[in-house]
Amino acid sequence: MDKLLLAVYAAVNLAVFIMYGVDKYKAKHEKWRIPESTLVISAILGIIGGLLGMLVFRHKTRKPKFAIGLPVIFICEAVLVSMLAAHYLVQGK
């Protein structure tokens, strides 16, 4: 189960990373774009892919919603995972 969960999380992050790359490509070629709300929601599900997509493709780095919002999402998710891990360690599971 742990391996499956990790594989799904990796796949979601890869999809989000690709989504940021596709949107950057579309921006450069003046094509139909992926809505910002879709990019933000996808980053909530795959924050690592979203952050890497921002950095690698240099995409949305000037927009505060992304430049500030994505790191805040990352910190919140990291705190939540840490709290859950600590809870399960205390429970002995």
Phi and psi in degrees as a GROMACS rama.xvg file:
@    title "Ramachandran Plot"
@    xaxis  label "Phi"
@    yaxis  label "Psi"
@TYPE xy
-63.3003  -39.622  ASP-2
-67.5698  -38.1602  LYS-3
-65.0322  -45.0379  LEU-4
-61.0104  -42.3633  LEU-5
-64.88  -40.0915  LEU-6
-65.3251  -41.188  ALA-7
-65.402  -42.9574  VAL-8
-62.2756  -41.2497  TYR-9
-64.6946  -41.8063  ALA-10
-64.5234  -41.3948  ALA-11
-63.3247  -44.3974  VAL-12
-64.7713  -37.8921  ASN-13
-64.1847  -42.3407  LEU-14
-62.9708  -40.6421  ALA-15
-66.47  -43.5423  VAL-16
-56.8325  -47.0323  PHE-17
-63.8327  -38.3335  ILE-18
-60.3454  -42.5173  MET-19
-64.5558  -38.9463  TYR-20
-65.3262  -42.053  GLY-21
-63.5911  -43.3538  VAL-22
-64.9035  -37.7281  ASP-23
-64.379  -43.4141  LYS-24
-58.9016  -45.5312  TYR-25
-64.1232  -36.1685  LYS-26
-64.1364  -43.1636  ALA-27
-67.1717  -30.5388  LYS-28
-104.5  16.1743  HIS-29
50.1121  49.1727  GLU-30
-109.456  174.955  LYS-31
-56.6896  134.759  TRP-32
-105.647  158.614  ARG-33
-77.9071  130.213  ILE-34
-58.7961  143.707  PRO-35
-58.3605  -37.3421  GLU-36
-61.5827  -36.7948  SER-37
-66.5998  -40.8848  THR-38
-64.8014  -41.0587  LEU-39
-67.2811  -46.7125  VAL-40
-62.9768  -39.9434  ILE-41
-66.0339  -34.0693  SER-42
-68.3934  -29.826  ALA-43
-63.2706  -39.604  ILE-44
-77.3244  -31.9711  LEU-45
-136.094  69.6305  GLY-46
-62.8027  -36.0801  ILE-47
-65.3883  -43.6708  ILE-48
-63.2124  -38.4702  GLY-49
-65.2373  -46.2584  GLY-50
-65.1954  -43.4093  LEU-51
-65.1607  -38.0857  LEU-52
-62.2188  -40.9035  GLY-53
-61.3376  -45.8116  MET-54
-73.4816  -48.4191  LEU-55
-66.9162  -45.2138  VAL-56
-91.3891  -2.79762  PHE-57
49.0952  53.1914  ARG-58
-116.75  129.921  HIS-59
66.0823  21.3954  LYS-60
-74.4951  -18.7336  THR-61
-94.9938  -9.11469  ARG-62
-88.7725  121.244  LYS-63
-56.3845  -34.3459  PRO-64
-55.5181  -32.6635  LYS-65
-98.9438  -47.4493  PHE-66
-63.4222  -32.7094  ALA-67
-101.858  -42.4417  ILE-68
-62.4514  -44.9681  GLY-69
-65.9708  -43.99  LEU-70
-61.5978  -35.359  PRO-71
-65.3149  -42.6217  VAL-72
-60.3062  -43.7894  ILE-73
-59.1869  -46.1554  PHE-74
-63.4904  -44.2166  ILE-75
-61.3939  -43.1746  CYS-76
-67.1699  -38.4708  GLU-77
-64.0654  -41.6494  ALA-78
-64.1291  -44.0308  VAL-79
-61.7174  -45.387  LEU-80
-63.2758  -40.8837  VAL-81
-62.583  -42.1765  SER-82
-65.0836  -41.8365  MET-83
-65.7438  -41.9497  LEU-84
-63.394  -42.915  ALA-85
-63.7726  -39.6875  ALA-86
-62.2306  -45.7862  HIS-87
-70.3106  -31.3243  TYR-88
-67.9197  -40.1413  LEU-89
-66.6072  -37.2686  VAL-90
-73.3418  -17.3038  GLN-91
79.4524  27.1161  GLY-92
